[in-house]
Amino acid sequence: MFASAAEKYTTKGHRMGLRERIVLGKAATLTLLLSDRFGAVSDAIQDRIRSADGTNLDTWVRRVLHAQTIDEVFTE
């Protein structure tokens, strides 16, 4: 049986929504880790986190483990 156009778009929408929720969860986790480790997270860093993709967020979460300062987390 073939899926209708509406079903295809609904499935695509669900996948997109899931990816967005995953990225939001990573951003929330990173913000929590940063605040626990380094104190208050500045608005500039929060903006950077909000605009990041999943790959950058993964990199930054890993860096929190070894960084001595919050700036080290975000160095390129």
URHU-V400360 format. One record per backbone hydrogen bond with DSSP energy under -1.0 kcal/mol. NH is the residue of the N-H (numbers start at 0). CO is the residue of the C=O. E is the energy in kcal/mol with one decimal. If there is no record, write none. Layout:
nh-><NH NH>
co-><CO CO>
e-><E E>
//
This chain:
nh-><7 8 9 10 11 12 13 14 15 16 17 18 19 20 21 22 23 24 25 26 27 28 29 30 31 32 33 34 35 36 37 38 45 46 47 48 49 50 51 56 57 58 59 60 61 62 63 65 66>
co-><3 4 5 6 7 8 9 10 11 12 13 14 15 16 17 18 19 20 21 22 23 24 25 26 27 28 29 30 31 32 33 34 41 42 43 44 45 46 48 52 53 54 55 56 57 58 59 62 62>
e-><-2.3 -2.4 -2.3 -2.5 -2.4 -2.7 -2.2 -2.2 -2.5 -2.5 -2.4 -2.3 -2.3 -2.3 -2.2 -2.3 -2.5 -2.2 -2.3 -2.5 -2.3 -2.4 -2.7 -2.4 -2.2 -2.7 -2.8 -2.4 -2.3 -2.3 -3.4 -1.3 -2.4 -2.5 -1.9 -2.5 -2.5 -1.6 -1.2 -2.2 -2.3 -2.0 -2.7 -2.5 -2.0 -1.9 -1.6 -1.3 -2.3>
//
